[in-house]
Amino acid sequence: MDSASFTTRFAPSPTGYLHKGHAFSALTAFAAARSAGGRFILRIEDIDATRVRPEYDAALLEDLAWLGLSWETPVRRQSEHLDDYRAALERLVRAGLVYRCFRTRREVLDEIARAPHGPGEGPQGQAFRGAPLSAAEEARRLEAGEAFAWRLSLDAARAALGETAWAGLGFVEQGCGPAGERGHIRARPERAGDVVLARHLAVTVDDALQGITHVIRGQDLFEAAHIQRLLQVLLGLPEPVYRHHRLLTADDGRRLAKRDRAEALRDLRGRGVTAQDLRAELGV
C-alpha cells in the first residue's frame, strides 16, 4: 500500500499515566502503519484543562519511546490549535446545528431519567435530547455569566441533511465493534443524543487536518464513530476507515482504565518488565 494512502494515529489524553491498554492500542496502530508502509502520528488531546497535567504529558512520551514507537514531529497538541475548533464550531453555529446548554450535569441526568433514549451520557447509557432556549432567556443567562456547553442538535442535523442522507449515513468498520459489528455500519447518532460537542469536534477536525485515513482505537470508542461520522458529513470532511480493536481487561473482567488505577507502564518498568516482555504478552 502506498504510504500516502494509509495514515493512522494514537491520541492519548495526558490525564493520567499510560497502562497496558494504552500500550496495546498504540502498538496496534503503530504495527498497522508499519505493515501498510504508512504513517503513524502521535496527537496529544489536552483540551480538558481541569484534568491535564504536565507530568502526564512528559510521562506518556517516555512510555511510548520505551515501547519502541517512533512518530512524526512536531506533535500536534490540541490546546495549541483551539482556533481550528472555533472555526468549525462557528460553521455549525451559523448553520443552526448547535445550541448552548446551560443545564448542570445533575439536571441533564434528571432529564435523561424522565425520557431515556439509548446509549448516551446517562449512567445506563441513556441519551439526552434538548433544545435551544429562547433568545431572551439565553441572553439573560449569558449576561449573568452562567456556564454552558455547546451541544449538537440531532433534530437540526437531521433536518439539514434530509431523510435520505440521514438514512444513508454510515461508516466502514474493518475491525470489530463491541457486539461483533463489522463491514458497512449504519451510523446511529441518535443513540448518543445531543452530545456535548467539544471533544467530538476537536477529534473530527484533527483527523481531517492530519489526513487520517484509518482510525484505529479501542471498542470503547465505537459509539463515538456514529457522532463523528455525522460531524464529518455536516462539515464536509473526508471519511476515514475505522478499525476498533478488543479491550484489555483486568482479572475481574473490567477494562483497564486510569480511573480504576490500572498498573501504569512506568510501574511495570520499575519492577523489571522490559518492553520486549510486554509486547510479547500483548501479542503486538
VOPAGU-2260 file (C-alpha; in pm, 1 decimal, decimal comma):
REM VOPAGU-2260
SITE   aa  ch    i         X         Y         Z
SITE  MET   A    0       0,0       0,0       0,0
SITE  ASP   A    1     123,4     349,0     -87,0
SITE  SER   A    2     226,7     532,2     230,4
SITE  ALA   A    3      16,3     830,6     125,4
SITE  SER   A    4    -295,1     610,3     137,7
SITE  PHE   A    5    -255,6     496,4     499,4
SITE  THR   A    6    -221,2     734,6     792,1
SITE  THR   A    7    -322,9     646,6    1143,9
SITE  ARG   A    8    -274,1     794,4    1487,9
SITE  PHE   A    9    -257,4     733,9    1859,7
SITE  ALA   A   10    -423,5    1017,3    2050,1
SITE  PRO   A   11    -389,1     992,8    2429,5
SITE  SER   A   12    -506,6    1248,2    2682,2
SITE  PRO   A   13    -245,6    1340,1    2947,0
SITE  THR   A   14    -488,7    1296,8    3237,0
SITE  GLY   A   15    -309,1    1001,9    3395,1
SITE  TYR   A   16     -24,7     759,0    3336,6
SITE  LEU   A   17     -47,9     515,0    3045,5
SITE  HIS   A   18    -123,5     148,9    3122,2
SITE  LYS   A   19    -124,5    -178,8    2927,6
SITE  GLY   A   20    -447,8     -90,0    2749,1
SITE  HIS   A   21    -289,5     223,6    2608,4
SITE  ALA   A   22      20,3      26,6    2511,1
SITE  PHE   A   23    -191,2    -229,4    2324,1
SITE  SER   A   24    -377,9      42,3    2133,6
SITE  ALA   A   25     -63,1     238,6    2045,3
SITE  LEU   A   26     125,5     -72,2    1936,4
SITE  THR   A   27    -171,6    -194,4    1731,3
SITE  ALA   A   28    -189,8     134,8    1540,3
SITE  PHE   A   29     187,4     151,8    1500,1
SITE  ALA   A   30     204,8    -206,7    1366,8
SITE  ALA   A   31     -76,9    -137,5    1119,9
SITE  ALA   A   32     105,8     168,0     985,3
SITE  ARG   A   33     430,0     -26,2     952,8
SITE  SER   A   34     256,8    -316,7     778,9
SITE  ALA   A   35      91,8     -80,9     528,7
SITE  GLY   A   36     408,1     121,6     471,9
SITE  GLY   A   37     211,6     418,3     602,6
SITE  ARG   A   38     236,3     698,6     855,0
SITE  PHE   A   39     194,2     686,0    1233,1
SITE  ILE   A   40     102,7    1011,6    1405,2
SITE  LEU   A   41     101,1    1092,7    1775,0
SITE  ARG   A   42    -154,1    1353,0    1882,9
SITE  ILE   A   43    -194,3    1486,4    2236,9
SITE  GLU   A   44    -559,4    1552,9    2321,9
SITE  ASP   A   45    -512,9    1800,4    2605,7
SITE  ILE   A   46    -813,5    2032,8    2597,1
SITE  ASP   A   47    -952,8    1906,4    2929,4
SITE  ALA   A   48    -772,1    2174,5    3127,2
SITE  THR   A   49    -914,1    2058,3    3461,2
SITE  ARG   A   50    -750,7    1713,0    3437,8
SITE  VAL   A   51    -441,9    1755,9    3218,1
SITE  ARG   A   52    -105,7    1760,4    3397,8
SITE  PRO   A   53     240,7    1836,4    3251,9
SITE  GLU   A   54     389,4    1532,4    3428,1
SITE  TYR   A   55     143,6    1303,3    3247,8
SITE  ASP   A   56     233,1    1461,7    2913,8
SITE  ALA   A   57     605,1    1405,5    2970,9
SITE  ALA   A   58     546,7    1052,9    3101,0
SITE  LEU   A   59     344,5     938,1    2800,5
SITE  LEU   A   60     622,9    1042,3    2562,2
SITE  GLU   A   61     870,3     847,8    2773,5
SITE  ASP   A   62     640,4     543,6    2785,4
SITE  LEU   A   63     581,9     535,7    2409,3
SITE  ALA   A   64     953,5     570,1    2336,0
SITE  TRP   A   65    1021,1     285,5    2582,1
SITE  LEU   A   66     775,1      69,8    2387,0
SITE  GLY   A   67     985,9     129,4    2075,6
SITE  LEU   A   68     745,3     358,5    1894,1
SITE  SER   A   69     852,1     649,3    1676,6
SITE  TRP   A   70     633,2     924,0    1535,8
SITE  GLU   A   71     633,6    1233,0    1320,1
SITE  THR   A   72     723,8    1567,5    1471,7
SITE  PRO   A   73     614,2    1819,3    1570,7
SITE  VAL   A   74     343,3    1653,3    1776,5
SITE  ARG   A   75       4,6    1821,4    1748,2
SITE  ARG   A   76    -133,1    1929,5    2085,6
SITE  GLN   A   77    -498,3    2025,2    2077,1
SITE  SER   A   78    -450,3    2308,4    2327,4
SITE  GLU   A   79    -235,9    2485,7    2067,6
SITE  HIS   A   80    -500,0    2470,8    1793,6
SITE  LEU   A   81    -818,4    2599,9    1954,8
SITE  ASP   A   82    -876,0    2839,2    1664,0
SITE  ASP   A   83    -926,5    2539,8    1432,7
SITE  TYR   A   84   -1206,6    2410,2    1653,5
SITE  ARG   A   85   -1361,2    2754,7    1695,2
SITE  ALA   A   86   -1375,8    2793,2    1317,1
SITE  ALA   A   87   -1556,3    2459,4    1282,3
SITE  LEU   A   88   -1791,4    2548,8    1567,6
SITE  GLU   A   89   -1874,5    2881,9    1403,4
SITE  ARG   A   90   -1975,5    2697,8    1086,3
SITE  LEU   A   91   -2213,3    2480,7    1287,7
SITE  VAL   A   92   -2349,6    2783,2    1474,7
SITE  ARG   A   93   -2417,6    2969,9    1150,6
SITE  ALA   A   94   -2596,3    2663,8    1015,0
SITE  GLY   A   95   -2815,6    2642,5    1326,1
SITE  LEU   A   96   -2689,2    2293,7    1412,8
SITE  VAL   A   97   -2579,9    2353,9    1771,9
SITE  TYR   A   98   -2718,6    2521,6    2081,2
SITE  ARG   A   99   -2597,1    2642,4    2418,7
SITE  CYS   A  100   -2695,9    2411,6    2703,8
SITE  PHE   A  101   -2695,2    2572,2    3049,8
SITE  ARG   A  102   -2806,8    2261,8    3239,0
SITE  THR   A  103   -2584,0    2123,0    3511,2
SITE  ARG   A  104   -2479,2    1759,5    3492,0
SITE  ARG   A  105   -2737,5    1679,2    3761,8
SITE  GLU   A  106   -3010,8    1848,3    3560,5
SITE  VAL   A  107   -2907,5    1658,9    3246,7
SITE  LEU   A  108   -2920,9    1326,8    3431,4
SITE  ASP   A  109   -3261,8    1413,6    3575,6
SITE  GLU   A  110   -3387,8    1492,1    3225,7
SITE  ILE   A  111   -3246,2    1163,5    3094,4
SITE  ALA   A  112   -3421,6     973,2    3371,5
SITE  ARG   A  113   -3754,5    1117,0    3259,2
SITE  ALA   A  114   -3703,6    1026,2    2892,1
SITE  PRO   A  115   -3433,2     762,0    2827,1
SITE  HIS   A  116   -3342,9     716,4    2461,1
SITE  GLY   A  117   -3034,9     495,4    2420,6
SITE  PRO   A  118   -2659,4     463,4    2480,9
SITE  GLY   A  119   -2566,4     822,1    2560,9
SITE  GLU   A  120   -2421,8    1004,1    2861,2
SITE  GLY   A  121   -2650,5     875,8    3137,3
SITE  PRO   A  122   -2538,2     613,5    3392,4
SITE  GLN   A  123   -2710,5     333,7    3199,9
SITE  GLY   A  124   -2623,3     481,0    2861,8
SITE  GLN   A  125   -2934,6     690,0    2814,3
SITE  ALA   A  126   -2926,4     980,8    2573,6
SITE  PHE   A  127   -3012,9    1346,4    2628,4
SITE  ARG   A  128   -3218,4    1546,4    2381,7
SITE  GLY   A  129   -3264,6    1917,4    2437,7
SITE  ALA   A  130   -3341,2    2237,4    2250,3
SITE  PRO   A  131   -3218,5    2597,0    2233,6
SITE  LEU   A  132   -3350,5    2846,6    2484,5
SITE  SER   A  133   -3542,2    3149,7    2366,7
SITE  ALA   A  134   -3318,6    3436,2    2257,9
SITE  ALA   A  135   -3424,1    3642,7    2558,6
SITE  GLU   A  136   -3359,6    3365,9    2812,0
SITE  GLU   A  137   -3025,1    3281,0    2655,6
SITE  ALA   A  138   -2919,4    3646,6    2662,0
SITE  ARG   A  139   -3021,2    3672,4    3029,1
SITE  ARG   A  140   -2812,5    3368,6    3124,4
SITE  LEU   A  141   -2513,0    3484,7    2927,4
SITE  GLU   A  142   -2535,8    3826,7    3089,4
SITE  ALA   A  143   -2542,7    3655,2    3429,8
SITE  GLY   A  144   -2223,5    3469,6    3341,8
SITE  GLU   A  145   -2379,1    3121,7    3364,0
SITE  ALA   A  146   -2167,5    2835,4    3233,6
SITE  PHE   A  147   -2282,5    2648,0    2925,8
SITE  ALA   A  148   -2175,0    2375,0    2686,6
SITE  TRP   A  149   -2232,7    2362,2    2312,3
SITE  ARG   A  150   -2445,0    2062,1    2215,1
SITE  LEU   A  151   -2508,2    1921,8    1869,0
SITE  SER   A  152   -2878,3    1927,9    1783,5
SITE  LEU   A  153   -2969,6    1596,6    1623,4
SITE  ASP   A  154   -3309,5    1732,2    1518,8
SITE  ALA   A  155   -3143,8    2021,8    1335,0
SITE  ALA   A  156   -2878,7    1793,5    1183,1
SITE  ARG   A  157   -3140,2    1550,6    1056,3
SITE  ALA   A  158   -3344,6    1832,7     906,0
SITE  ALA   A  159   -3034,8    1981,7     739,8
SITE  LEU   A  160   -2931,1    1651,0     582,2
SITE  GLY   A  161   -3276,9    1534,2     481,1
SITE  GLU   A  162   -3422,5    1190,4     542,7
SITE  THR   A  163   -3246,0    1018,4     253,7
SITE  ALA   A  164   -2899,2    1134,4     355,4
SITE  TRP   A  165   -2973,5    1067,5     721,0
SITE  ALA   A  166   -3078,2     710,4     646,3
SITE  GLY   A  167   -2766,2     660,6     431,6
SITE  LEU   A  168   -2524,2     784,1     697,6
SITE  GLY   A  169   -2267,1     515,2     772,2
SITE  PHE   A  170   -1904,1     414,9     807,2
SITE  VAL   A  171   -1677,7     122,0     725,1
SITE  GLU   A  172   -1561,5     -93,7    1015,9
SITE  GLN   A  173   -1257,1    -305,6     931,0
SITE  GLY   A  174   -1203,6    -415,4    1288,0
SITE  CYS   A  175   -1479,1    -525,8    1519,8
SITE  GLY   A  176   -1732,6    -336,9    1727,5
SITE  PRO   A  177   -1823,6    -447,6    2080,0
SITE  ALA   A  178   -2112,7    -660,1    1951,8
SITE  GLY   A  179   -1916,7    -802,1    1657,1
SITE  GLU   A  180   -2009,7    -522,8    1415,6
SITE  ARG   A  181   -1800,6    -512,7    1100,2
SITE  GLY   A  182   -1826,8    -407,1     737,5
SITE  HIS   A  183   -2056,9    -119,6     645,5
SITE  ILE   A  184   -2222,8      11,7     961,2
SITE  ARG   A  185   -2527,7     233,9     951,0
SITE  ALA   A  186   -2447,5     533,9    1169,8
SITE  ARG   A  187   -2697,6     585,0    1451,4
SITE  PRO   A  188   -2602,4     917,7    1612,3
SITE  GLU   A  189   -2943,1     932,9    1778,5
SITE  ARG   A  190   -2825,6     665,3    2022,4
SITE  ALA   A  191   -2587,9     919,5    2178,6
SITE  GLY   A  192   -2834,4    1206,6    2183,4
SITE  ASP   A  193   -2742,7    1573,8    2170,9
SITE  VAL   A  194   -2380,2    1529,5    2275,1
SITE  VAL   A  195   -2156,1    1793,6    2427,5
SITE  LEU   A  196   -1960,7    1892,5    2120,6
SITE  ALA   A  197   -1609,5    1989,8    2234,1
SITE  ARG   A  198   -1416,3    1662,1    2227,7
SITE  HIS   A  199   -1600,5    1510,6    1930,5
SITE  LEU   A  200   -1545,3    1827,0    1727,8
SITE  ALA   A  201   -1174,9    1852,2    1810,2
SITE  VAL   A  202   -1113,4    1486,4    1718,7
SITE  THR   A  203   -1308,1    1514,0    1393,6
SITE  VAL   A  204   -1132,5    1834,0    1285,7
SITE  ASP   A  205    -788,3    1697,3    1377,6
SITE  ASP   A  206    -840,8    1371,5    1187,6
SITE  ALA   A  207    -926,9    1572,3     876,5
SITE  LEU   A  208    -643,1    1823,4     911,4
SITE  GLN   A  209    -387,9    1548,0     975,1
SITE  GLY   A  210    -506,6    1334,8     684,3
SITE  ILE   A  211    -603,6    1037,8     899,6
SITE  THR   A  212    -726,4     760,5     670,9
SITE  HIS   A  213    -760,1     485,3     933,7
SITE  VAL   A  214    -888,4     543,4    1286,4
SITE  ILE   A  215    -752,1     257,0    1496,8
SITE  ARG   A  216    -870,4     257,3    1857,9
SITE  GLY   A  217   -1047,1      52,8    2126,1
SITE  GLN   A  218   -1402,0     -76,6    2112,5
SITE  ASP   A  219   -1496,1     158,2    2397,5
SITE  LEU   A  220   -1491,5     437,8    2137,8
SITE  PHE   A  221   -1708,3     257,4    1881,1
SITE  GLU   A  222   -2014,7     468,3    1963,5
SITE  ALA   A  223   -1812,6     785,9    1909,5
SITE  ALA   A  224   -1775,8     691,5    1542,1
SITE  HIS   A  225   -2150,8     741,6    1494,4
SITE  ILE   A  226   -2135,5    1104,2    1608,2
SITE  GLN   A  227   -1801,5    1179,6    1443,7
SITE  ARG   A  228   -1925,9    1043,6    1112,5
SITE  LEU   A  229   -2220,9    1281,9    1134,4
SITE  LEU   A  230   -1987,7    1574,2    1202,9
SITE  GLN   A  231   -1773,8    1478,2     903,1
SITE  VAL   A  232   -2078,4    1499,5     677,7
SITE  LEU   A  233   -2204,9    1825,5     829,7
SITE  LEU   A  234   -1862,0    1988,9     789,9
SITE  GLY   A  235   -1777,8    1836,7     450,5
SITE  LEU   A  236   -1475,4    1649,2     587,2
SITE  PRO   A  237   -1324,2    1326,7     448,8
SITE  GLU   A  238   -1440,5     988,7     576,3
SITE  PRO   A  239   -1176,1     764,2     736,4
SITE  VAL   A  240   -1198,2     388,4     773,8
SITE  TYR   A  241   -1245,3     259,4    1129,4
SITE  ARG   A  242   -1069,9     -33,2    1296,7
SITE  HIS   A  243   -1186,2     -81,8    1653,4
SITE  HIS   A  244    -991,8    -341,9    1848,4
SITE  ARG   A  245   -1056,0    -551,0    2157,5
SITE  LEU   A  246   -1002,0    -408,0    2502,6
SITE  LEU   A  247    -766,9    -545,5    2763,2
SITE  THR   A  248    -938,7    -639,9    3087,6
SITE  ALA   A  249    -833,5    -685,3    3448,4
SITE  ASP   A  250    -878,1   -1009,3    3643,3
SITE  ASP   A  251   -1229,8    -900,7    3743,1
SITE  GLY   A  252   -1328,1    -863,2    3376,3
SITE  ARG   A  253   -1343,7    -484,4    3376,2
SITE  ARG   A  254   -1149,5    -299,3    3108,8
SITE  LEU   A  255    -826,4    -138,1    3216,9
SITE  ALA   A  256    -883,4     228,6    3299,7
SITE  LYS   A  257    -699,0     518,9    3457,1
SITE  ARG   A  258    -984,3     583,1    3697,9
SITE  ASP   A  259    -950,2     228,7    3836,5
SITE  ARG   A  260    -577,1     280,7    3885,9
SITE  ALA   A  261    -467,7      19,1    3635,0
SITE  GLU   A  262     -95,8     -52,4    3673,8
SITE  ALA   A  263      98,3     214,5    3488,0
SITE  LEU   A  264     366,8     135,8    3231,9
SITE  ARG   A  265     617,2     328,6    3440,4
SITE  ASP   A  266     542,0      92,8    3732,4
SITE  LEU   A  267     591,2    -209,2    3507,2
SITE  ARG   A  268     934,7     -76,8    3419,9
SITE  GLY   A  269    1004,3     -21,8    3786,8
SITE  ARG   A  270     956,0    -388,9    3862,9
SITE  GLY   A  271    1181,0    -500,5    3580,1
SITE  VAL   A  272     938,8    -569,8    3294,7
SITE  THR   A  273    1102,0    -492,0    2958,6
SITE  ALA   A  274     930,2    -352,6    2651,9
SITE  GLN   A  275    1002,7    -682,4    2477,2
SITE  ASP   A  276     831,4    -871,4    2760,8
SITE  LEU   A  277     524,2    -652,4    2737,8
SITE  ARG   A  278     499,8    -668,7    2360,3
SITE  ALA   A  279     521,3   -1047,1    2377,4
SITE  GLU   A  280     245,7   -1054,8    2641,0
SITE  LEU   A  281      22,5    -827,3    2433,1
SITE  GLY   A  282      95,7   -1006,8    2107,4
SITE  VAL   A  283     177,4    -690,7    1910,4
